[in-house]
Amino acid sequence: MLLIGLTGFASAEPASPTIVSLDYCADQFVLALADREQILALSKDSERQFSHLRDKAAGIPKVRAAAEDVVALAPEVVVRSWGGDARALALYQRFGIRTVQIGYANDVDGTGDLLREVASAIGQGPRAEAILAAAPKPAAPSGRAALYVTPGGVSAGKDTMIASIMTHAGLENANAGTGWTSLPLESLVMEPPGLMLAAFFGFDDDATDSWSVSRHPVMRRLMAKAQVIDMDESRVSCGAWFVADEAADIAAALEAAR
């Protein structure tokens, strides 16, 4: 489902409006599509490890998502996914600031629609088309199944972006559930997965994960015996077009291990 709202449009929009981005998911779209001189400020998380285009964010001013800080910069457009207070959107409109509300893509293909929508709103349509034209194509089915695992003991079943990434990588999902589920340790012991996609273990600074199934010695042994492909967490922390690159890298890792 694609949900994107554009509010407060004037009758004649500038071709390359000045922009403020309110969260690191919005940052990815702005950094990929906008000219550098268009960007007045990015979110304070734009250079964090989970921000995929963090290198491009270097040297660009950062701003809190507080409405008063944003208005003080006098942007022509504010781009947000979830950052800031949604109640501030009406305030921006009163100041003549357009708001681009990025929606949610349920699958890999849907991320292209999001990219095109944002590009159109900031006068960079051709740039989106160039990015999508260079996107890797889905891999042929490999006949293999993979289980997605995280430090918190959470896995991804059907109807998730992870499941769509698996399909694009030529894999089946070993998790028969729907949505986000807990890893069933007992079932995994009975039928050990041969392939696991591991994500966010490199972000593992949170002691609250210490009790999870992924920390269990049995689970650690299962992971040691399986083929484990480490995912690029910055590509899956936001549902954006670069999930297709993640799928291609998974497919390449499978091919290299054959």
N, C-alpha and C positions, 0 to 999 in steps of 0.2 A: 504494500500500500504506500502510495506516494503522497506525502502531505507537505506542501510548501506554501507559505503565505507571503504575499508581498503587499504591504500596506503603505498608505501615505504617498502614492505616486503623484508627482506633478505632471502637467500636461506635456512638458518637454524635458526628458531626462538627459543628463550628461552622458556621453558615450563611455567615459571612464570615471565614474564617481569615486570620491574618496570614501574609505571604508574603515570601520572598526569591527573587529571580531571579538566575540564575547566568551568563547570557550575553545578548548583545544580541538574539538571535532570541527567546529566552524573554521578554525585556523587552517586546517588541511585544505579546504576548498579555496580559501582566500589566497593562501600561499601558492597553490598550483595554478590558479586562474588569473589573479590580479597582477598588474604591473606593480613593481615595488613602490613607485611613487604614489600609487593609489592608496597604499596601506598606511593609515595614520597610526594604528596600534593593533596589536594582537593580545590574546589572553596571556595571563601570567604563567600558564602551563605550556606555552607554545614551544619551549625548548626542553621540556621534560622528556624522559626516556620513552614514555608512551606516546609521544607526539611524532608521527611518522616523518613529517617534513621539518623536524626540529632544526636541522642545519640551515635551512633557508630562513628560519626565523631569527637567526643571529643578527644583531644590530638594529632590528626593528623595535620601536618602542612598545612597551607592554602597558596594559591598563587593567585596573579592577573592573569587574562587571557592574559596579555600582552606577546607577543612572546619572548621578551628578558628575561623575568622572567622564562618562561617555559624552554627555552633552557638552561638557567643557571643551572637548576636542572638535566639536562642530563637524562631525562627519556628514556626508550625504547619504550614506547607507550603513546600517548596522546589520551584521550577519551573525546569526546565533543558531545553535542546535538545542542546547539546554541551558546555556549560561545566562546569568542574571535573573532578575525578577520579571516574569512574564507581564506583570502589571505595569512595567515601565514601557511597554511597547506603545501604549496610547500616549504616554508622555513624549516619546520620540516623534510620534506623528504630529503632535502639536507643535513641535519645534521644526517641522518640515523634514524630518529624517525618515527615510524609508527603512523598513525592516524586512529582511529576508529570513524567514523561518525555515530552516532545513528540516525536511521530514525524515522518515525512517524507511530504509529499504529492507525488505524481507529476504532478498537473495542477491546474488552477485549481479545479475542483469539489472536489477532495480537501482543499483548504485550509479549506473550510467545516466539514468533519468535525473537523479539528484544533481549530478555534475552539470548536466545541460541546463537545468532550471536555475542554478546559482549563476552559471556563466551568463545566461541571458539577462539576469537581473543586474549584473555589474558590467555589462557591455563587453563580454569576452567570449561570445559564442564560438567563434572559430577555434579558440584555444581548447575548449572542451572537446570539440570534434577531433582535434589533432591528438589529444591524450587518448581518447577512446579508440581512435584508429590504430594506435600503437599497442593497444591492450592485447595480451595473449589470448589465444583461443582455448576453449575447453579441451582437456586431454581426453584421449580415447579411454573407454572403460578398461581398467586393469584386472578386474575380477577379484580384487582384494578389498577387504573391509578394514576400517580403522576406528579406533576408539579415541575420542578427545578427552584429555585429562588435564586437570589444573591442580595447583597446590591445595586449594580449598576442597578438593574432593568432588568437584562439580564437572559434569559432562554435558554434552549437547546432543539432543535427539533430533527428531524430525522438526521441520518448520523453524529452523534456526539458520542464521547466517553461516555458522560453522558447517552445518549439514550441506548447505549450498556450495561452500568452498570445497568440501570433500567431493561432491559431484563433479565440479569443474576440474578437480585434480584426478578424476578417473576412479574415484574410490566409492565404495559403499559405506554406509554408516553402521558400525557395529552396535550402536546404541539404538535399540528398537523403540525407545520411549519417544515422547513428544515434548518439545521444549527443553528447558534446562532441568536436569535430573542429578541426583546424587549417584556416585559410583557404587554399584552393588558388589561389594568385595566378595561375598560368598559365591555369587554367580561367576565372577571373574576367576576365582580359584578353580571352579569346576570346568570352565571353558576359557583358558588363558588367551587373551588377545595376542595375535602375532604382530600387530602393528598399532602403535599409539602415536597420536599427535599431541605433543606436550606444549602447553602455553602458560606463560606467566610465572614459571619457576624462577626465571631470572629476576623477577620483581619481588621475590619472596623475602620481604623484610618484616612481615606481619606475624607476630607470635601467635595470633589467633588461629592460624592455620595448623598449629602444632598437633592438634587433636584430630585432624581430618583423616579420611580414608587414605589419601595420598601419602600420608606420613607413616602409615602402618607398615611394619617390616615385611608383611606378606605382599603388600602392594609394591613395595620397593623391589622385592625379588621378581615380581611379575614384570616390572618395567625393565629390570636388568636383563631378562631373558627375551624380551620383545624387541623388535626393531622400533626405535623411537626417533621420530622426526621432530626437531625443535622448531616451533613456529616463530615468526617475527611478530612479537606481541603488538608492536606499534601498528601493524597492518590490520589487526583484528580488534583493536580497542575502539575503533569507530567504523561504522558501516559505510565505507567510501570505496571509490573505484579501484583502489589498489589492493582490494581483497583478491582480484583476479591475478595479480602478480604473486600473491601468496599461494594461490592454487597452483600456478605454474611452477613455482619453486618446489612445492611438495611433489608434483609430478616428476620434476627433474631429479629430486632426491630418490624417488622410487626407481627411476630408470637407472640411476648411477649405482644403486645397490643390487641390481639384478645380476 
